[in-house]
Amino acid sequence: MFTLYSGPLSMFGAKAQIAALEKGLPFELVMVPFDADDRYRPRHAEVLRVNPKEQVPVLVDGDLDLFDSTQIFEYLEDLAPEPSLWPREPRARARARRLEMESDEVFFPHVVRLFGLQDAMDSPPAVAACAACAQFQRRLEEQLLADGRDWLCGAYGYTDIAFYMAQLFAERKGAGLTDDMPRLRAWRKRMTQRPAVREVAGPMARFLHGAGRPVPAFLRGFVGAT
Ligand SMILES: N[C@@H](CCC(=O)N[C@@H](CS)C(=O)NCC(=O)O)C(=O)O
């Protein structure tokens, strides 16, 4: 049994938590403090001990300390190879890993830029960040979900988990899915129906609601709002 340190609005922690639930692995979840200014203060002692970047998620399994959601994915995959959450074929696997990385490191940074621009969504940097998000999402809509495919990289897996969390935050910050992305909307609905995803997205929606923050429309069912 390992311990996973995450935060109530940690999109990277949520990735790791969903994956652990999908694998059916027993674990203890520790939510680190998170203040009204969206800062992880005070830092949890275990997060400080394990991660020089002082970020969640952190996983502690006996004498093994890990940080970074993608590193945690790899450990979970080795711990519980079934159900596999990466494609088996090497090129398909490489492509899935590439998109998982792009979701975190190409798409999500545009969303992060919007965090500080919520009162200036008409400003050139905000417009550019929204355009970059739309371009990325359109690529998935047109290329990956074509031909009736249900998941981004073949079977359901880590890439779906990573992009679900990244787009959830894009939605919160004004760069969400648009009406011309019906396949991504259907994919998101499929994602939101998965028990592992519900177990993580539900508390996140309720945390937002409890803090008086907007809840994305596709998550409002979790808080009983319309
Ligand atoms: N690449 C890392 C990113 C982790 C990350 O940015 N974590 C955020 C929460 S979602 C955090 O702890 N931020 C606190 C800070 O940077 O001060 C991963 O995949 O785990």
The ligand as a MOL file (V3000), in Angstrom:
LIG
                    3D

  0  0  0     0  0            999 V3000
M  V30 BEGIN CTAB
M  V30 COUNTS 20 19 0 0 0
M  V30 BEGIN ATOM
M  V30 1 N 5.3800 17.8620 -14.0150 0
M  V30 2 C 4.7970 17.7530 -12.6990 0
M  V30 3 C 4.0260 19.0270 -12.3790 0
M  V30 4 C 3.5350 19.0520 -10.9240 0
M  V30 5 C 2.8470 20.3570 -10.5720 0
M  V30 6 O 2.9240 21.3790 -11.2870 0
M  V30 7 N 2.1500 20.3210 -9.4350 0
M  V30 8 C 1.4370 21.4760 -8.9440 0
M  V30 9 C 0.0180 21.1060 -8.5550 0
M  V30 10 S -0.9550 20.5520 -9.9290 0
M  V30 11 C 2.0920 21.9910 -7.7000 0
M  V30 12 O 2.3810 21.2390 -6.7940 0
M  V30 13 N 2.3070 23.2900 -7.6630 0
M  V30 14 C 2.8130 23.9280 -6.5170 0
M  V30 15 C 3.8680 24.8820 -6.8770 0
M  V30 16 O 4.4320 24.7610 -7.9820 0
M  V30 17 O 4.1270 25.7430 -6.0520 0
M  V30 18 C 3.9200 16.4940 -12.6440 0
M  V30 19 O 3.5510 15.9650 -13.6830 0
M  V30 20 O 3.6440 16.0120 -11.5400 0
M  V30 END ATOM
M  V30 BEGIN BOND
M  V30 1 1 1 2
M  V30 2 1 2 3
M  V30 3 1 2 18
M  V30 4 1 3 4
M  V30 5 1 4 5
M  V30 6 2 5 6
M  V30 7 1 5 7
M  V30 8 1 7 8
M  V30 9 1 8 9
M  V30 10 1 8 11
M  V30 11 1 9 10
M  V30 12 2 11 12
M  V30 13 1 11 13
M  V30 14 1 13 14
M  V30 15 1 14 15
M  V30 16 2 15 16
M  V30 17 1 15 17
M  V30 18 2 18 19
M  V30 19 1 18 20
M  V30 END BOND
M  V30 END CTAB
M  END
